[in-house]
């Protein structure tokens, strides 16, 4: 009996998978059609409900149906601005070190 209880509690982690935008769009369309519930679509395609729910939410944001989050283009822009900000901070740090180095040399 203890072997059964031990195996019930231990679930192997699911490997991370990636899906094409076309596949996600097809899944979203299936969910929005209303023929099947989100749970049924998730099970039929061996997907997590959370992932499918997130895809549907993002599609609604992109279509303007929802306004409680960022659209895909806003997310992309935000990520690009973060990268640029990180690069600029690194540039400033390098310039500060160079200024300190040259200040020592001129003394």
C-alpha positions as CSV (number, residue, x, y, z in Angstrom):
1,X,0.0,0.0,0.0
2,X,2.8,2.4,0.8
3,X,4.3,1.9,-2.7
4,X,1.0,3.1,-4.2
5,X,0.9,6.2,-1.9
6,X,4.5,7.1,-2.7
7,X,4.0,6.9,-6.5
8,X,0.8,8.9,-6.3
9,X,2.6,11.9,-4.7
10,X,5.6,12.0,-7.1
11,X,4.8,13.3,-10.5
12,X,7.6,13.7,-13.1
13,X,8.0,17.3,-14.3
14,X,6.7,17.8,-17.8
15,X,9.4,18.8,-20.3
16,X,9.1,22.4,-21.6
17,X,7.6,22.5,-25.1
18,X,7.3,25.3,-27.5
19,X,4.5,25.8,-30.0
20,X,4.2,27.8,-33.2
21,X,2.0,30.9,-33.3
22,X,-0.1,29.1,-35.9
23,X,-0.7,26.2,-33.6
24,X,-1.6,28.5,-30.7
25,X,-4.1,30.4,-33.0
26,X,-5.8,27.1,-34.0
27,X,-6.2,26.1,-30.3
28,X,-7.6,29.6,-29.5
29,X,-10.0,29.3,-32.4
30,X,-11.2,25.9,-31.1
31,X,-11.8,27.4,-27.6
32,X,-13.6,30.4,-28.9
33,X,-15.8,28.4,-31.3
34,X,-17.6,27.0,-28.2
35,X,-17.9,23.4,-29.5
36,X,-15.7,22.2,-26.7
37,X,-14.7,23.6,-23.3
38,X,-11.2,24.9,-22.7
39,X,-10.6,21.8,-20.5
40,X,-11.6,19.5,-23.3
41,X,-9.4,21.2,-25.9
42,X,-6.5,21.0,-23.4
43,X,-7.0,17.3,-22.8
44,X,-7.5,16.5,-26.5
45,X,-4.2,18.1,-27.5
46,X,-2.3,17.1,-24.3
47,X,-1.8,20.8,-23.2
48,X,-2.0,22.4,-19.8
49,X,-5.2,24.3,-19.1
50,X,-3.1,27.2,-17.9
51,X,-1.2,27.5,-21.2
52,X,-4.4,27.4,-23.2
53,X,-6.1,29.9,-20.9
54,X,-3.1,32.2,-21.3
55,X,-3.2,31.9,-25.1
56,X,-6.9,32.7,-25.2
57,X,-6.4,35.7,-22.9
58,X,-3.5,37.0,-25.1
59,X,-5.6,36.6,-28.2
60,X,-8.4,38.6,-26.6
61,X,-6.0,41.3,-25.6
62,X,-4.6,41.5,-29.1
63,X,-8.1,41.7,-30.6
64,X,-9.1,44.4,-28.2
65,X,-11.7,42.3,-26.5
66,X,-9.9,42.7,-23.2
67,X,-8.0,45.6,-21.8
68,X,-6.5,44.2,-18.6
69,X,-3.1,43.5,-19.9
70,X,-0.5,44.2,-22.6
71,X,-1.0,43.3,-26.3
72,X,1.7,41.2,-28.0
73,X,3.2,44.3,-29.7
74,X,3.3,46.1,-26.3
75,X,5.0,43.1,-24.8
76,X,7.6,43.0,-27.6
77,X,8.2,46.8,-27.2
78,X,8.5,46.4,-23.5
79,X,11.1,43.6,-23.8
80,X,13.1,45.7,-26.4
81,X,13.1,48.7,-24.1
82,X,14.3,46.5,-21.2
83,X,17.2,45.2,-23.3
84,X,18.1,48.7,-24.4
85,X,17.9,50.0,-20.8
86,X,20.2,47.2,-19.6
87,X,22.7,48.0,-22.4
88,X,22.6,51.7,-21.6
89,X,23.2,51.0,-17.9
90,X,26.2,48.9,-18.8
91,X,27.5,51.7,-21.0
92,X,27.2,54.2,-18.2
93,X,29.0,51.8,-15.8
94,X,31.9,51.4,-18.3
95,X,32.1,55.2,-18.7
96,X,32.2,55.7,-14.9
97,X,35.0,53.2,-14.6
98,X,36.9,54.9,-17.5
99,X,36.4,58.3,-15.9
100,X,37.8,57.0,-12.6
101,X,40.8,55.4,-14.3
102,X,41.7,58.5,-16.3
103,X,41.2,60.7,-13.2
104,X,43.9,58.7,-11.4
105,X,46.3,59.0,-14.3
106,X,46.0,62.8,-14.5
107,X,47.0,63.3,-10.8
